[in-house]
């Protein structure tokens, strides 16, 4: 039940974020995709962003959040073929305390 609620919430939030993103419509339509290792290296080299959170979208995709101590963040979706696409990025990332009942022991 919780998984269905989370997927439903993501289905509402992600399109809203894309629409509300402050860049032009042309840049919103273009997703930057490459092999996962290339995307991870790019985020680390250019922004010092590290994997901060991860969640399963469905059987075919994983949602990853990369963030840096400077506050920059990037939202990435990776498919089962290992192709990662950058969905959104921004500033002022702030980690929140873990919610009760949500396991946080599976860190990379």
C-alpha positions as CSV (number, residue, x, y, z in Angstrom):
1,X,0.0,0.0,0.0
2,X,2.8,2.5,0.9
3,X,4.6,1.7,-2.3
4,X,1.5,2.5,-4.3
5,X,1.1,5.8,-2.5
6,X,4.7,6.7,-3.1
7,X,4.5,5.9,-6.8
8,X,1.3,7.9,-7.0
9,X,2.9,10.8,-5.2
10,X,5.9,10.7,-7.6
11,X,3.6,10.6,-10.6
12,X,2.1,13.9,-9.4
13,X,5.3,15.6,-8.1
14,X,7.7,14.8,-10.9
15,X,5.6,16.4,-13.7
16,X,4.9,19.4,-11.5
17,X,8.6,19.8,-10.8
18,X,9.4,19.7,-14.6
19,X,6.7,22.3,-15.3
20,X,7.8,24.5,-12.4
21,X,11.5,24.2,-13.3
22,X,12.8,27.7,-14.1
23,X,14.6,26.9,-17.3
24,X,13.1,27.3,-20.8
25,X,10.7,24.8,-22.3
26,X,13.3,23.7,-24.8
27,X,15.7,22.7,-22.0
28,X,12.9,21.0,-20.1
29,X,12.1,18.8,-23.1
30,X,15.8,17.6,-23.4
31,X,16.9,15.0,-21.0
32,X,20.6,14.4,-20.7
33,X,21.2,10.6,-20.9
34,X,24.3,8.5,-20.9
35,X,25.7,5.3,-19.3
36,X,25.3,5.4,-15.5
37,X,29.0,5.4,-14.8
38,X,29.5,8.4,-17.1
39,X,26.7,10.3,-15.4
40,X,28.1,9.5,-11.9
41,X,31.6,10.6,-13.0
42,X,30.2,13.8,-14.5
43,X,28.3,14.7,-11.4
44,X,31.3,13.9,-9.1
45,X,33.9,15.7,-11.2
46,X,31.8,18.9,-12.0
47,X,29.7,19.3,-8.9
48,X,31.2,16.9,-6.2
49,X,27.8,15.3,-6.0
50,X,27.5,11.9,-4.4
51,X,24.7,9.4,-4.2
52,X,22.5,10.6,-1.4
53,X,19.2,8.7,-1.8
54,X,17.8,5.9,-4.0
55,X,14.4,4.4,-4.6
56,X,12.9,1.8,-6.9
57,X,10.4,3.4,-9.4
58,X,9.3,0.1,-10.8
59,X,10.9,-3.1,-12.2
60,X,12.6,-1.1,-14.9
61,X,13.9,2.1,-13.2
62,X,15.7,3.4,-10.2
63,X,15.4,7.0,-9.0
64,X,18.7,8.4,-7.6
65,X,19.4,11.7,-5.8
66,X,23.0,13.0,-6.0
67,X,23.9,15.9,-3.7
68,X,27.0,17.9,-2.7
69,X,28.0,19.6,0.5
70,X,27.7,22.8,-1.4
71,X,24.0,22.2,-1.7
72,X,23.7,21.3,-5.4
73,X,21.6,18.3,-6.3
74,X,20.6,16.2,-9.3
75,X,17.7,13.9,-9.8
76,X,18.6,10.9,-12.0
77,X,16.6,7.9,-13.3
78,X,18.5,4.8,-14.3
79,X,16.9,2.0,-16.4
80,X,17.7,-1.7,-16.3
81,X,20.1,-1.3,-19.3
82,X,22.3,1.0,-17.2
83,X,21.2,4.2,-19.0
84,X,20.8,7.2,-16.7
85,X,18.9,10.3,-17.5
86,X,19.2,13.6,-15.6
87,X,15.7,14.8,-14.8
88,X,16.2,17.9,-12.7
89,X,19.0,19.7,-10.8
90,X,19.1,22.6,-8.4
91,X,20.6,24.2,-5.3
92,X,20.0,24.3,-1.6
93,X,19.7,20.6,-0.9
94,X,19.1,19.8,2.7
95,X,18.9,16.3,4.1
96,X,16.1,15.6,6.5
97,X,16.2,13.2,9.5
98,X,15.1,9.7,8.8
99,X,11.4,9.0,9.2
100,X,10.4,6.4,11.8
101,X,9.8,3.0,10.3
102,X,11.9,3.7,7.1
103,X,15.1,1.6,7.0
104,X,18.2,3.6,6.4
105,X,20.8,0.8,6.7
106,X,21.1,0.1,3.0
107,X,23.6,2.8,2.1
108,X,26.1,2.6,-0.7
